[in-house]
């Protein structure tokens, strides 16, 4: 019940925004926008899927990774030690302190 007022206001604002958009923008324009956005999203999903299968830079690495310096396994959940690591990726090894 803590967020009930915020949820209600969000729903009302969404309905009002929907009515406003429906009154100002014709359906054919909204259909074209939907087709463009859906195409871009589907292309992105396809690129990630193909990249994962081909193991290129667009894919997701599903294999375990070891630190190059000491060979110890990297943790499954990344816990950054600095702001740079949080923003751009990377780890600090608990065993050898390599970055």
MMTF fields as JSON, N, C-alpha, C and O atoms, coordinates in Angstrom:
{
  "mmtfVersion": "1.0.0",
  "mmtfProducer": "UNKNOWN",
  "numBonds": 395,
  "numAtoms": 396,
  "numGroups": 99,
  "numChains": 1,
  "numModels": 1,
  "chainsPerModel": [1],
  "groupsPerChain": [99],
  "chainIdList": ["A"],
  "bondAtomList": [4, 2, 8, 6, 12, 10, 16, 14, 20, 18, 24, 22, 28, 26, 32, 30, 36, 34, 40, 38, 44, 42, 48, 46, 52, 50, 56, 54, 60, 58, 64, 62, 68, 66, 72, 70, 76, 74, 80, 78, 84, 82, 88, 86, 92, 90, 96, 94, 100, 98, 104, 102, 108, 106, 112, 110, 116, 114, 120, 118, 124, 122, 128, 126, 132, 130, 136, 134, 140, 138, 144, 142, 148, 146, 152, 150, 156, 154, 160, 158, 164, 162, 168, 166, 172, 170, 176, 174, 180, 178, 184, 182, 188, 186, 192, 190, 196, 194, 200, 198, 204, 202, 208, 206, 212, 210, 216, 214, 220, 218, 224, 222, 228, 226, 232, 230, 236, 234, 240, 238, 244, 242, 248, 246, 252, 250, 256, 254, 260, 258, 264, 262, 268, 266, 272, 270, 276, 274, 280, 278, 284, 282, 288, 286, 292, 290, 296, 294, 300, 298, 304, 302, 308, 306, 312, 310, 316, 314, 320, 318, 324, 322, 328, 326, 332, 330, 336, 334, 340, 338, 344, 342, 348, 346, 352, 350, 356, 354, 360, 358, 364, 362, 368, 366, 372, 370, 376, 374, 380, 378, 384, 382, 388, 386, 392, 390],
  "bondOrderList": [1, 1, 1, 1, 1, 1, 1, 1, 1, 1, 1, 1, 1, 1, 1, 1, 1, 1, 1, 1, 1, 1, 1, 1, 1, 1, 1, 1, 1, 1, 1, 1, 1, 1, 1, 1, 1, 1, 1, 1, 1, 1, 1, 1, 1, 1, 1, 1, 1, 1, 1, 1, 1, 1, 1, 1, 1, 1, 1, 1, 1, 1, 1, 1, 1, 1, 1, 1, 1, 1, 1, 1, 1, 1, 1, 1, 1, 1, 1, 1, 1, 1, 1, 1, 1, 1, 1, 1, 1, 1, 1, 1, 1, 1, 1, 1, 1, 1],
  "groupList": [{"groupName": "UNK", "atomNameList": ["N", "CA", "C", "O"], "elementList": ["N", "C", "C", "O"], "formalChargeList": [0, 0, 0, 0], "bondAtomList": [1, 0, 2, 1, 3, 2], "bondOrderList": [1, 1, 2], "singleLetterCode": "X", "chemCompType": "L-PEPTIDE LINKING"}],
  "groupTypeList": [0, 0, 0, 0, 0, 0, 0, 0, 0, 0, 0, 0, 0, 0, 0, 0, 0, 0, 0, 0, 0, 0, 0, 0, 0, 0, 0, 0, 0, 0, 0, 0, 0, 0, 0, 0, 0, 0, 0, 0, 0, 0, 0, 0, 0, 0, 0, 0, 0, 0, 0, 0, 0, 0, 0, 0, 0, 0, 0, 0, 0, 0, 0, 0, 0, 0, 0, 0, 0, 0, 0, 0, 0, 0, 0, 0, 0, 0, 0, 0, 0, 0, 0, 0, 0, 0, 0, 0, 0, 0, 0, 0, 0, 0, 0, 0, 0, 0, 0],
  "groupIdList": [1, 2, 3, 4, 5, 6, 7, 8, 9, 10, 11, 12, 13, 14, 15, 16, 17, 18, 19, 20, 21, 22, 23, 24, 25, 26, 27, 28, 29, 30, 31, 32, 33, 34, 35, 36, 37, 38, 39, 40, 41, 42, 43, 44, 45, 46, 47, 48, 49, 50, 51, 52, 53, 54, 55, 56, 57, 58, 59, 60, 61, 62, 63, 64, 65, 66, 67, 68, 69, 70, 71, 72, 73, 74, 75, 76, 77, 78, 79, 80, 81, 82, 83, 84, 85, 86, 87, 88, 89, 90, 91, 92, 93, 94, 95, 96, 97, 98, 99],
  "secStructList": [7, 6, 6, 2, 2, 2, 2, 2, 2, 2, 2, 2, 2, 2, 2, 2, 2, 2, 2, 2, 2, 2, 2, 2, 1, 7, 2, 2, 2, 2, 2, 2, 2, 2, 2, 2, 2, 2, 2, 2, 2, 2, 2, 2, 2, 2, 2, 2, 2, 2, 2, 2, 2, 2, 6, 1, 6, 6, 1, 7, 7, 7, 1, 7, 7, 5, 7, 6, 6, 6, 7, 7, 5, 7, 7, 1, 1, 7, 7, 7, 1, 1, 2, 2, 2, 2, 2, 2, 7, 7, 7, 7, 7, 6, 6, 6, 7, 7, 7],
  "xCoordList": [0.819, 0.0, 0.86, 0.348, 2.17, 3.065, 3.127, 3.216, 3.081, 3.218, 1.897, 1.908, 0.787, -0.513, -0.83, -1.339, -0.54, -0.819, 0.054, -0.429, 1.317, 2.212, 1.775, 1.835, 1.34, 0.874, -0.388, -0.52, -1.309, -2.552, -2.277, -2.867, -1.4, -1.053, -0.386, -0.655, 0.47, 1.131, 0.117, 0.207, -0.839, -1.87, -2.716, -2.982, -3.138, -3.948, -3.149, -3.683, -1.886, -1.053, -0.874, -0.876, -0.723, -0.599, -1.85, -1.773, -3.007, -4.279, -4.45, -4.852, -4.157, -4.269, -3.291, -3.644, -2.069, -1.088, -1.54, -1.342, -2.141, -2.658, -3.771, -3.803, -4.67, -5.756, -5.191, -5.648, -4.214, -3.599, -2.881, -3.028, -2.112, -1.399, -2.386, -2.191, -3.447, -4.453, -5.135, -5.48, -5.331, -5.989, -5.059, -5.524, -3.759, -2.83, -2.146, -1.848, -1.896, -1.112, -2.013, -2.648, -2.082, -2.934, -2.449, -1.28, -3.371, -3.055, -1.988, -1.151, -2.0, -1.034, 0.39, 1.326, 0.564, 1.886, 2.323, 3.475, 1.414, 1.753, 2.077, 2.972, 1.373, 1.68, 3.071, 3.809, 3.433, 4.767, 5.847, 6.879, 5.616, 6.573, 6.715, 7.823, 5.6, 5.641, 6.453, 7.255, 6.245, 6.974, 8.474, 9.274, 8.86, 10.286, 10.901, 11.968, 10.238, 10.774, 10.839, 11.835, 9.788, 9.781, 10.872, 11.482, 11.129, 12.185, 13.563, 14.397, 13.801, 15.093, 15.296, 16.387, 14.267, 14.369, 14.615, 15.465, 13.894, 14.086, 15.467, 16.072, 15.977, 17.32, 18.359, 19.319, 18.167, 19.073, 19.063, 20.118, 17.882, 17.769, 18.456, 19.141, 18.275, 18.909, 20.43, 21.13, 20.949, 22.392, 22.982, 24.048, 22.308, 22.801, 22.751, 23.68, 21.667, 21.553, 22.632, 23.283, 22.827, 23.859, 25.243, 26.103, 25.475, 26.77, 27.079, 28.237, 26.059, 26.264, 26.631, 27.514, 25.968, 26.256, 27.642, 28.405, 27.971, 29.265, 30.401, 31.561, 30.088, 31.051, 31.847, 33.076, 31.115, 31.768, 31.432, 30.833, 31.815, 31.662, 30.212, 29.942, 29.274, 27.87, 27.178, 26.072, 27.803, 27.148, 27.361, 28.02, 26.784, 26.895, 27.799, 27.566, 28.828, 29.74, 29.096, 28.762, 28.923, 28.296, 29.312, 28.952, 30.578, 31.631, 32.251, 32.265, 32.772, 33.48, 34.791, 35.418, 35.189, 36.377, 37.34, 36.925, 38.653, 39.7, 40.494, 40.572, 41.096, 41.983, 43.216, 43.758, 43.681, 44.861, 46.138, 47.038, 46.236, 47.48, 47.725, 48.834, 46.686, 46.897, 46.102, 46.353, 45.164, 44.394, 43.241, 42.577, 42.984, 41.861, 40.546, 40.508, 39.477, 38.212, 37.608, 37.687, 37.008, 36.319, 34.978, 34.397, 34.476, 33.186, 32.038, 32.137, 30.964, 29.795, 29.1, 28.588, 29.083, 28.46, 29.568, 30.365, 29.611, 30.662, 30.387, 29.277, 31.406, 31.305, 32.424, 33.561, 32.117, 33.163, 33.753, 33.062, 35.058, 35.761, 35.946, 36.363, 35.641, 35.806, 34.666, 33.903, 34.573, 33.544, 33.8, 32.861, 35.056, 35.408, 34.978, 34.443, 35.206, 34.782, 33.256, 32.714, 32.573, 31.109, 30.553, 29.569, 31.173, 30.669, 31.103, 30.314, 32.348, 32.906, 33.246, 33.746, 32.989, 33.275, 34.651, 35.457, 34.902, 36.185, 36.05, 35.032, 37.075, 37.104, 38.47, 39.424, 38.547, 39.808, 39.919, 39.039, 41.0, 41.183, 41.417, 42.237, 40.688, 40.864, 42.166, 42.714, 42.663, 43.861, 45.144, 46.052, 45.218, 46.455, 46.298, 47.27, 45.103, 44.776, 44.993, 45.128, 45.029, 45.155, 43.819, 42.761, 43.885, 42.673, 42.45, 41.471],
  "yCoordList": [-1.203, 0.0, 1.264, 2.369, 1.096, 2.233, 2.972, 4.2, 2.245, 2.833, 2.918, 3.173, 2.716, 2.682, 4.015, 4.028, 5.122, 6.429, 6.675, 7.206, 6.3, 6.481, 5.608, 6.044, 4.394, 3.497, 4.059, 4.05, 4.544, 5.12, 6.351, 6.502, 7.224, 8.417, 8.029, 8.646, 7.025, 6.56, 6.009, 6.294, 5.232, 4.677, 5.794, 5.786, 6.75, 7.869, 8.693, 9.081, 8.963, 9.725, 8.956, 9.562, 7.655, 6.843, 6.883, 6.993, 6.795, 6.857, 8.232, 8.32, 9.285, 10.636, 10.839, 11.451, 10.334, 10.437, 9.649, 10.095, 8.49, 7.683, 8.422, 8.424, 9.041, 9.807, 10.991, 11.272, 11.681, 12.828, 12.411, 13.061, 11.339, 10.852, 10.4, 10.666, 9.717, 9.232, 10.396, 10.289, 11.498, 12.651, 13.43, 14.038, 13.425, 14.256, 13.531, 14.153, 12.244, 11.52, 10.497, 9.692, 10.51, 9.557, 8.109, 7.858, 7.185, 5.771, 5.278, 4.459, 5.756, 5.256, 5.639, 4.888, 6.793, 7.212, 6.335, 5.906, 6.077, 5.22, 3.808, 3.173, 3.303, 1.974, 1.945, 0.976, 2.999, 3.064, 3.129, 2.469, 3.916, 4.012, 2.654, 2.232, 1.977, 0.654, -0.329, -1.094, -0.308, -1.227, -0.946, -1.882, 0.312, 0.657, 0.22, -0.394, 0.532, 0.176, -1.34, -1.865, -2.048, -3.504, -4.122, -5.114, -3.56, -4.077, -3.906, -4.809, -2.752, -2.507, -3.456, -3.997, -3.659, -4.575, -6.004, -6.699, -6.446, -7.802, -7.972, -9.035, -6.956, -7.02, -7.146, -7.907, -6.41, -6.513, -7.898, -8.438, -8.475, -9.827, -10.825, -11.734, -10.659, -11.548, -11.424, -12.435, -10.202, -10.004, -10.661, -11.274, -10.542, -11.173, -12.693, -13.376, -13.232, -14.685, -15.234, -16.227, -14.603, -15.063, -14.875, -15.743, -13.774, -13.532, -14.542, -14.913, -14.99, -16.0, -17.339, -18.036, -17.702, -18.976, -18.939, -19.897, -17.845, -17.735, -17.302, -17.311, -16.927, -16.48, -15.255, -15.234, -14.238, -12.99, -11.907, -12.196, -10.667, -9.599, -9.177, -8.475, -9.58, -9.248, -10.227, -9.952, -11.365, -12.42, -12.339, -11.433, -13.312, -13.438, -14.625, -15.718, -14.431, -15.506, -16.374, -15.889, -17.651, -18.568, -19.494, -20.299, -19.377, -20.239, -19.596, -18.371, -20.424, -19.85, -19.19, -19.631, -18.139, -17.366, -17.374, -17.293, -17.475, -17.438, -16.152, -15.565, -15.707, -14.553, -14.928, -16.017, -14.048, -14.386, -14.439, -15.219, -13.632, -13.552, -14.792, -15.324, -15.253, -16.368, -17.618, -18.678, -17.524, -18.691, -19.066, -20.074, -18.288, -18.609, -18.223, -17.268, -18.96, -18.668, -17.34, -16.977, -16.632, -15.389, -15.734, -16.769, -14.89, -15.182, -15.103, -14.397, -15.821, -15.805, -14.448, -13.989, -13.809, -12.489, -11.466, -11.555, -10.493, -9.48, -8.471, -7.951, -8.201, -7.191, -6.184, -6.431, -5.049, -4.075, -3.45, -3.245, -3.151, -2.523, -1.025, -0.325, -0.523, 0.904, 1.391, 0.597, 2.69, 3.27, 2.91, 2.65, 2.895, 2.533, 1.105, 0.845, 0.184, -1.197, -1.295, -2.083, -0.508, -0.545, -0.031, -0.567, 1.004, 1.59, 0.822, 0.664, 0.343, -0.2, -1.68, -2.242, -2.32, -3.749, -3.993, -3.074, -5.249, -5.634, -6.137, -5.919, -6.804, -7.378, -7.119, -6.753, -7.315, -7.342, -8.72, -9.135, -9.427, -10.796, -10.766, -9.994, -11.615, -11.709, -12.412, -12.194, -13.256, -14.03, -13.233, -13.215, -12.574, -11.897, -10.376, -9.689, -9.854, -8.432, -7.878, -6.666, -8.737, -8.269, -7.686, -8.085, -6.743, -6.118, -6.496, -6.062],
  "zCoordList": [0.0, 0.0, 0.0, -0.179, 0.201, 0.267, -1.075, -1.103, -2.158, -3.478, -4.239, -5.443, -3.588, -4.255, -4.931, -6.052, -4.274, -4.853, -6.083, -7.083, -6.023, -7.165, -8.338, -9.487, -8.063, -9.123, -9.762, -10.986, -8.95, -9.47, -10.326, -11.395, -9.876, -10.639, -11.963, -12.994, -11.942, -13.167, -14.157, -15.351, -13.687, -14.573, -15.179, -16.381, -14.358, -14.856, -15.863, -16.902, -15.572, -16.508, -17.808, -18.879, -17.745, -18.956, -19.801, -21.025, -19.162, -19.899, -20.543, -21.703, -19.821, -20.383, -21.536, -22.544, -21.4, -22.471, -23.695, -24.825, -23.484, -24.588, -25.332, -26.562, -24.594, -25.223, -26.003, -27.111, -25.445, -26.103, -27.386, -28.42, -27.32, -28.506, -29.571, -30.757, -29.149, -30.1, -30.808, -31.985, -30.107, -30.713, -31.638, -32.602, -31.365, -32.125, -33.282, -34.302, -33.146, -34.144, -34.826, -34.145, -36.155, -36.874, -36.691, -36.398, -36.871, -36.679, -37.648, -37.27, -38.878, -39.847, -39.461, -39.736, -38.829, -38.362, -37.186, -37.118, -36.283, -35.136, -35.595, -35.036, -36.6, -37.133, -37.748, -37.568, -38.473, -39.068, -37.989, -38.107, -36.942, -35.834, -35.154, -34.823, -34.949, -34.317, -35.158, -34.622, -36.47, -37.346, -37.302, -37.271, -37.299, -37.243, -35.915, -35.898, -34.808, -33.488, -33.321, -32.821, -33.735, -33.62, -34.485, -34.085, -35.657, -36.531, -35.904, -35.972, -35.296, -34.653, -33.471, -33.293, -32.671, -31.523, -31.996, -31.44, -33.001, -33.52, -34.143, -34.001, -34.826, -35.381, -34.259, -34.384, -33.178, -32.038, -31.419, -31.087, -31.262, -30.711, -31.634, -31.167, -32.936, -33.903, -33.854, -33.901, -33.76, -33.676, -32.427, -32.498, -31.297, -30.062, -30.175, -29.744, -30.754, -30.896, -31.825, -31.497, -32.974, -33.91, -33.306, -33.462, -32.629, -31.99, -30.898, -30.708, -30.182, -29.143, -29.767, -29.265, -30.847, -31.512, -32.155, -32.035, -32.832, -33.519, -32.602, -33.014, -31.376, -30.372, -30.849, -30.792, -31.319, -31.696, -30.67, -29.634, -30.956, -29.961, -29.723, -28.749, -30.576, -30.371, -29.437, -28.972, -29.152, -28.401, -26.902, -26.39, -26.214, -24.767, -24.473, -24.99, -23.65, -23.297, -22.223, -21.142, -22.521, -21.578, -20.909, -20.05, -21.304, -20.763, -19.522, -19.403, -18.581, -17.431, -17.883, -18.846, -17.181, -17.545, -16.365, -15.209, -16.678, -15.66, -15.789, -16.869, -14.659, -14.69, -15.484, -15.293, -16.38, -17.162, -16.319, -16.63, -15.265, -14.499, -13.636, -13.615, -12.923, -11.989, -12.332, -11.757, -13.241, -13.667, -12.755, -12.997, -11.717, -10.829, -11.516, -12.292, -11.232, -11.912, -11.446, -10.272, -12.398, -12.064, -11.437, -11.764, -10.544, -9.913, -10.926, -11.93, -10.658, -11.539, -11.511, -12.532, -10.353, -10.203, -10.021, -9.087, -10.923, -10.886, -9.777, -9.657, -8.969, -7.929, -8.142, -7.741, -8.769, -9.084, -7.826, -6.828, -7.899, -6.78, -6.982, -6.059, -8.178, -8.45, -9.346, -9.897, -9.474, -10.333, -11.797, -12.549, -12.192, -13.561, -13.881, -14.959, -12.958, -13.165, -13.219, -13.992, -12.412, -12.417, -13.738, -14.246, -14.297, -15.533, -16.775, -17.706, -16.804, -18.036, -17.959, -18.933, -16.837, -16.719, -16.135, -15.988, -15.805, -15.247, -13.827, -13.17, -13.363, -12.025, -11.404, -12.092, -10.095, -9.379, -8.745, -7.992, -9.051, -8.55, -7.044, -6.549, -6.323, -4.872, -4.513, -3.433, -5.416, -5.155, -5.429, -4.598, -6.598, -6.967, -7.132, -7.447, -6.925, -7.039, -8.444, -8.614, -9.438, -10.836, -11.274, -10.787, -12.195, -12.713, -14.131, -14.739]
}
